[in-house]
Amino acid sequence: MYTLLPQILNMSLTASIVIVLVLAARFLFKKAPKVFSYALWAVVLFRLVCPVSFSSQLSLMGLFNMPSSTSDDSAYSSMNFIPADIVHTEFPQVNLPLPGISEAINSNLPQGREQLVADPLEAPMAFGTLLWLMGSIAMLIYSVISFVNLRRKLVGAVRLRDNIYLADHIVTPFVLGVFRPKIYLPSTLREEEQSYVILHEQTHIRRLDHIVKILAFLALAVHWFNPLVWVAFVLAVKDMEMSCDERVLKLMGGEIKGAYGASLLSLATGRHLINGSPLAFGEGNIKGRIKNVMNFKKPAAWVIVISVLLVAALSIAFASNGAVNVSGHPDESFGDSGNIPEAAFIQLSTFISEKTDLVLLGKLAFTTFMDYYSSENIPVEERIASYKLNEISVLAGDINEFCVALNYDITTDSDGYLNPALCARGKGTWPDNYMEIRVAKHADDNVYSVKSVGTGG
């Protein structure tokens, strides 16, 4: 339960960045056919519904230094702005793509043993999950009610031919249905208008736009709390409709521009239909669609070629995650200088985790080490009273074996305590200590061991 909302938020934050990138990229296609702008919204939909993606050096996500974690198959990764187990992790931290926000949030998050014992994040996470779920259900109920009301208006519809019907109580043509979509026309639609209106709706069906819009609305229902997703939904439908308009003009010729624009005006719904269905001929930004129709010109071949290449490149750049940035190679050896040769510790250093994020695993390894040196098994002159992790980074490796560097503070209660890194003795607080921990995965699933610990010296 507690991991669901963080995953939704991670997907929504990732999609938000892609939405901003798509909004900027649309300016590159200002003179190109709208089908190319429409195609870019597919990447946004992918980001909204899929928590993982492939990694690529071409990804623009790498420009934002966003946190990613790899699965056991290192070809795939996910963006982890908010750890999935933030409720129960000992050192909860967020890493949001907005400067300064993460620091403000992290400074107020509970840390250490207090977080593990009291679980103070459980209540707000449960409330947030319930609120999100209620919003999604409300969106779906609204769509169902809209669909039922629309079906009532279709009572008595008369079949014109094939899957085309005339209805008395509708004001604009639309496509309705999923597997066997039907085209409904107002019975008042003039016969001379029917040819290009029907072609417009048939283009939607041929491109599966009626299914795309349903999927887009379901994604909107999941991410209803994100205003950028609402913007994306409206603009994607706008690009969808404009691209269909252009397709009709391309097939029927520019001489119908005036009549087509007049039909758009007379059949306008006057509003955006924010639901999963139907695809309405008169929906959306009618003024913008009429302007686009009147300015339509058949694009040159070179414009098409460049647009296709640009869409392909941008789709890869937006859909992929940046390659996980760790220095070194998985098979390189780690320096053992300064290692603590504690056989007893090595035997007790095994821990189990289902996590695949190297940073989170490194934190668990650090906790395992520090808990050992805080235990009653350690002589009082070597024992650590408390500790605090300040910073952690991955030095090298992959899920099978890796090394992390840590900066941390400790406090001691014994005058005889010796800090080996500083070659100093005494009790009190020892800030800004440095440690490197080497972690290896066992053949058994989800089992890890701390193989060595050192100061990197």
C-alpha positions in Angstrom: 0.0 0.0 0.0 2.7 2.5 1.0 4.8 1.9 -2.2 1.9 2.6 -4.6 1.7 6.4 -4.3 5.5 7.0 -4.5 5.6 5.0 -7.7 2.7 7.0 -9.2 4.5 10.2 -8.1 7.8 9.1 -9.7 6.0 8.3 -13.0 4.1 11.7 -12.9 7.3 13.7 -12.2 9.2 11.9 -15.0 6.2 12.6 -17.4 6.1 16.2 -16.3 9.7 16.7 -17.4 8.9 15.0 -20.7 5.7 17.2 -21.1 7.8 20.4 -20.7 10.3 19.0 -23.3 7.5 18.2 -25.7 6.0 21.7 -25.3 9.3 23.1 -26.2 9.8 20.7 -29.1 6.4 21.6 -30.6 7.9 24.9 -31.7 10.3 23.0 -33.9 7.2 21.6 -35.8 5.3 24.8 -36.1 5.5 24.7 -39.9 5.3 20.9 -40.1 2.1 18.8 -40.4 0.4 18.4 -37.0 0.7 14.7 -37.1 4.4 15.0 -36.0 3.4 17.1 -32.9 0.7 14.6 -32.2 3.2 11.7 -32.4 5.4 13.2 -29.6 2.5 13.0 -27.2 2.8 9.2 -27.4 6.1 9.5 -25.4 4.2 11.3 -22.7 1.6 8.6 -22.6 4.4 6.0 -22.3 6.0 7.8 -19.4 2.6 8.1 -17.6 1.8 4.4 -17.7 5.2 2.7 -17.7 7.4 2.9 -14.6 10.5 1.7 -16.3 12.3 2.5 -19.6 15.4 1.6 -21.5 18.7 3.4 -20.8 20.4 5.3 -23.5 23.3 7.7 -23.9 21.0 9.8 -26.1 18.5 10.4 -23.3 17.9 14.1 -22.5 17.0 12.9 -18.9 20.8 12.8 -18.2 20.9 16.6 -18.5 18.8 16.9 -15.4 21.0 14.6 -13.2 17.9 12.7 -12.2 18.1 9.7 -9.8 17.6 6.4 -11.6 17.8 2.8 -10.4 18.5 -0.2 -12.5 16.7 -3.5 -12.3 18.6 -6.8 -12.4 18.4 -6.4 -16.1 20.6 -3.4 -16.4 19.1 -2.5 -19.8 16.1 -1.0 -18.0 15.8 1.6 -15.2 13.3 3.8 -13.5 13.4 7.3 -12.2 13.3 7.4 -8.4 12.7 10.9 -7.2 10.9 9.4 -4.2 12.0 6.0 -2.8 9.3 3.4 -3.0 10.0 2.4 0.6 10.3 6.0 1.9 7.8 5.2 4.7 10.0 2.5 6.2 13.5 3.4 5.2 15.9 4.6 7.9 17.1 7.7 6.1 14.2 8.9 3.9 15.2 11.4 1.2 13.6 12.8 -1.9 15.5 14.1 -5.0 13.0 16.2 -6.9 13.9 17.9 -10.3 13.2 21.4 -8.8 16.2 23.1 -7.2 15.9 23.8 -3.5 12.7 21.8 -3.1 14.4 18.5 -2.1 16.5 20.2 0.5 13.5 21.9 2.1 11.6 18.6 2.2 14.5 16.4 3.4 15.3 18.8 6.3 11.8 18.0 7.7 11.8 14.3 7.1 12.4 12.0 10.2 15.8 10.2 10.1 17.5 7.3 11.8 16.1 4.9 14.4 13.2 7.3 15.2 12.0 6.9 11.7 12.2 3.1 11.8 10.6 2.7 15.2 7.7 5.3 15.1 7.0 5.1 11.3 5.8 8.8 11.3 5.4 8.8 7.5 2.8 6.0 7.5 -0.2 8.2 8.3 0.4 11.0 5.7 1.3 8.4 3.1 -2.0 6.5 3.8 -4.0 9.7 3.6 -2.3 10.8 0.4 -2.9 7.4 -1.2 -6.6 7.5 -0.2 -7.0 11.0 -1.6 -5.3 10.0 -4.8 -7.6 7.0 -5.1 -10.7 9.0 -4.5 -9.7 11.5 -7.2 -9.1 8.7 -9.7 -12.4 7.0 -8.9 -14.3 10.4 -9.3 -12.7 10.9 -12.7 -13.8 7.4 -13.8 -17.4 7.9 -12.4 -17.6 11.2 -14.3 -16.6 9.5 -17.6 -19.1 6.7 -17.1 -21.9 9.2 -16.4 -21.0 11.2 -19.5 -21.0 8.0 -21.6 -24.4 6.9 -20.2 -25.9 10.4 -20.9 -24.5 10.3 -24.5 -25.9 6.9 -25.1 -29.4 8.2 -24.2 -29.1 10.8 -26.9 -28.4 8.0 -29.4 -31.7 6.3 -28.9 -33.5 6.1 -32.2 -30.3 6.6 -34.3 -30.8 5.5 -37.9 -28.1 3.7 -39.9 -27.0 5.6 -42.9 -24.6 3.0 -44.3 -21.9 0.7 -42.9 -20.9 1.9 -39.5 -22.4 5.4 -40.0 -25.5 6.5 -38.2 -27.7 9.6 -38.0 -29.0 10.8 -34.6 -31.5 13.6 -33.8 -30.2 14.7 -30.4 -26.5 15.4 -31.0 -24.9 18.6 -32.2 -21.6 17.4 -33.6 -20.3 14.2 -35.3 -18.2 11.8 -33.3 -16.8 8.3 -33.1 -18.1 6.0 -30.3 -17.0 2.5 -29.5 -13.8 0.5 -29.1 -13.7 -2.8 -31.0 -16.5 -1.9 -33.4 -16.5 1.9 -33.5 -19.4 3.7 -35.0 -19.6 7.2 -36.6 -22.6 9.2 -35.5 -23.7 12.3 -37.5 -26.3 14.9 -36.5 -29.4 14.3 -38.6 -29.3 18.0 -39.5 -25.9 17.7 -41.2 -26.1 18.8 -44.8 -25.4 16.1 -47.4 -22.6 18.2 -49.0 -20.8 18.3 -45.6 -21.0 14.5 -45.0 -18.2 13.5 -47.3 -15.4 15.3 -45.5 -16.9 15.0 -42.0 -17.1 11.2 -42.5 -13.6 11.1 -43.9 -12.4 13.0 -40.8 -14.0 10.4 -38.5 -12.8 7.5 -40.6 -9.2 8.8 -40.3 -9.6 8.7 -36.5 -10.7 5.1 -36.6 -8.0 4.1 -39.0 -5.3 5.6 -36.8 -6.9 4.1 -33.6 -7.4 7.6 -32.2 -10.6 6.5 -30.4 -8.5 4.0 -28.4 -5.7 6.4 -27.9 -8.0 8.9 -26.4 -9.4 6.4 -23.9 -5.9 5.4 -22.8 -5.0 9.1 -22.5 -8.0 9.7 -20.3 -7.2 6.7 -18.1 -3.7 8.1 -17.7 -5.3 11.5 -16.8 -7.5 9.8 -14.2 -4.4 8.2 -12.6 -2.4 11.5 -12.7 -5.3 13.9 -12.1 -3.4 15.8 -9.4 -0.7 16.9 -12.0 -1.8 20.1 -13.9 0.8 19.4 -16.6 -1.0 16.2 -17.5 -4.2 18.1 -18.0 -2.3 20.5 -20.3 -0.9 17.6 -22.2 -4.3 15.9 -22.6 -5.9 19.1 -24.0 -3.0 19.8 -26.4 -2.7 16.2 -27.5 -6.4 16.2 -28.5 -5.9 19.5 -30.2 -3.0 18.1 -32.3 -5.0 14.9 -32.9 -7.9 16.9 -34.4 -5.7 19.2 -36.4 -3.8 16.3 -37.9 -7.0 14.7 -39.0 -8.2 18.0 -40.5 -5.0 18.2 -42.5 -5.4 14.6 -43.7 -8.8 15.4 -45.0 -7.6 18.5 -46.9 -4.7 16.5 -48.3 -7.0 13.8 -49.7 -9.8 16.0 -50.9 -7.9 19.1 -52.0 -7.5 22.7 -50.7 -10.7 23.8 -52.5 -12.8 22.6 -49.6 -11.0 24.8 -47.0 -13.8 27.4 -46.8 -16.6 24.8 -46.5 -14.6 22.7 -44.1 -13.9 25.7 -41.8 -17.6 26.7 -41.9 -18.6 23.2 -40.9 -16.1 23.3 -38.0 -17.7 26.5 -36.8 -21.3 25.4 -37.2 -20.7 22.0 -35.5 -18.5 23.3 -32.6 -19.3 21.9 -29.2 -17.9 25.1 -27.6 -15.9 23.1 -25.1 -13.2 20.5 -24.6 -14.6 17.0 -23.8 -12.4 15.9 -20.9 -13.4 12.2 -20.9 -12.4 9.0 -22.6 -14.9 9.2 -25.3 -16.1 10.3 -27.8 -13.9 11.8 -30.5 -16.0 14.8 -31.5 -15.6 16.6 -34.9 -16.4 20.0 -33.3 -14.4 19.6 -30.2 -11.7 21.8 -28.8 -10.0 24.9 -30.1 -12.2 25.6 -33.1 -10.6 29.0 -33.8 -7.2 27.4 -33.9 -8.4 24.6 -36.1 -10.1 26.9 -38.6 -6.9 29.0 -38.8 -4.9 25.9 -39.3 -7.3 24.7 -42.1 -7.2 28.0 -43.9 -3.4 28.2 -43.7 -2.9 24.5 -44.7 -0.4 23.8 -47.6 0.9 20.5 -48.7 4.3 20.2 -47.1 7.4 19.8 -49.2 9.1 16.3 -49.2 12.2 17.6 -47.4 10.0 18.9 -44.5 8.5 15.4 -44.1 11.8 13.7 -44.1 13.4 16.1 -41.6 10.2 15.9 -39.4 10.3 12.1 -39.4 13.9 12.0 -38.4 13.4 14.6 -35.7 10.4 12.8 -34.2 12.4 9.6 -34.1 15.4 11.2 -32.4 13.3 13.1 -29.9 11.2 10.1 -29.1 14.3 8.1 -28.1 15.7 11.1 -26.2 12.4 11.6 -24.3 11.4 8.0 -23.8 14.8 6.7 -22.5 16.5 7.2 -19.2 20.0 8.3 -18.9 22.6 5.6 -18.6 23.4 5.0 -14.9 26.4 7.1 -14.1 28.9 5.1 -12.1 32.6 5.5 -12.6 34.7 2.4 -13.4 33.5 -0.9 -14.7 31.7 -3.8 -13.0 34.7 -6.1 -13.3 37.3 -3.7 -12.0 38.9 -4.4 -8.6 38.2 -2.1 -5.7 41.0 -0.7 -3.6 41.3 -2.4 -0.2 43.6 0.1 1.4 42.6 0.8 4.9 40.2 -2.2 5.1 39.2 -3.3 8.6 40.1 -7.0 8.8 37.3 -8.1 11.0 36.4 -11.7 10.1 33.6 -11.7 12.7 32.1 -8.6 11.1 32.3 -10.1 7.6 30.4 -13.1 8.8 27.6 -11.0 10.4 27.4 -8.5 7.5 24.9 -10.3 5.4 21.6 -8.6 4.8 18.5 -9.2 2.6 16.8 -6.7 0.4 14.4 -6.7 -2.6 15.7 -3.3 -3.6 17.8 -2.8 -6.8 18.8 0.9 -6.3 22.5 0.8 -5.5 22.2 3.9 -3.3 19.5 2.3 -1.2 21.6 -0.9 -1.0 24.6 1.1 0.0 22.6 2.7 2.8 21.6 -0.7 4.1 25.2 -1.9 4.0 26.2 1.2 5.9 23.5 0.6 8.5 24.6 -3.0 8.8 28.2 -1.9 9.5 27.2 0.8 12.0 24.7 -1.3 13.8 27.4 -3.9 14.3 29.8 -1.3 15.8 27.0 0.1 18.0 26.2 -3.3 19.5 27.1 -4.7 22.9 29.5 -7.2 21.2 31.9 -4.3 20.6 34.3 -3.2 23.4 33.1 0.1 24.9 36.3 1.9 23.8 35.5 0.9 20.2 31.7 1.3 20.4 29.8 3.9 18.5 26.9 5.6 20.4 25.1 7.0 17.5 25.6 7.8 13.8 24.1 10.0 11.0 24.6 9.5 7.3 25.2 12.8 5.5 25.9 11.7 1.9 26.3 8.6 -0.2 27.4 8.1 -3.8 28.2 5.1 -6.0 31.8 4.8 -7.0 31.7 1.8 -9.3 30.0 -1.5 -10.1 26.6 -2.9 -10.7 23.9 -4.9 -8.9 26.2 -7.9 -8.5 29.1 -6.0 -6.9 29.6 -2.4 -6.2 31.3 0.2 -4.0 29.8 3.2 -2.3 31.4 6.2 -0.7 29.8 7.7 2.4 30.2 10.8 4.5 28.8 10.5 8.0 28.9 11.7 11.6 29.4 9.6 14.8 29.3 10.1 18.5 31.1 8.1 21.1 30.8 7.7 24.9 34.3 6.4 25.7 37.4 8.4 26.3 39.3 5.5 24.9 37.7 5.5 21.5 40.2 5.7 18.7 39.2 7.2 15.4 41.5 5.3 13.0 40.9 7.7 10.1 41.9 10.8 12.1 44.4 9.0 14.4 42.7 10.8 17.3 41.2 9.6 20.6 38.3 10.6 22.9 34.6 10.8 23.3 32.1 13.2 21.7 31.0 14.0 18.1 33.2 13.1 15.1 31.8 14.9 12.0 32.5 14.4 8.3 34.0 10.9 8.4 34.7 9.1 5.1 34.1 5.5 4.4 34.0 3.2 1.3 32.0 0.0 1.5 32.3 -2.9 -1.0 29.0 -4.9 -1.4 28.5 -8.1 -3.3 25.4 -10.0 -4.1 25.1 -13.7 -3.3 23.9 -16.4 -5.7 20.7 -16.5 -3.6 18.2 -13.8 -4.7 18.1 -10.6 -2.6 21.0 -11.6 -0.4 24.0 -9.2 -0.1 27.2 -9.1 2.0 29.6 -6.3 3.0 32.8 -7.6 1.6 35.2 -4.9 2.8 35.2 -1.5 4.5 37.9 1.1 4.2 38.8 4.8 4.2 40.0 4.8 0.6 43.5 5.7 1.7 
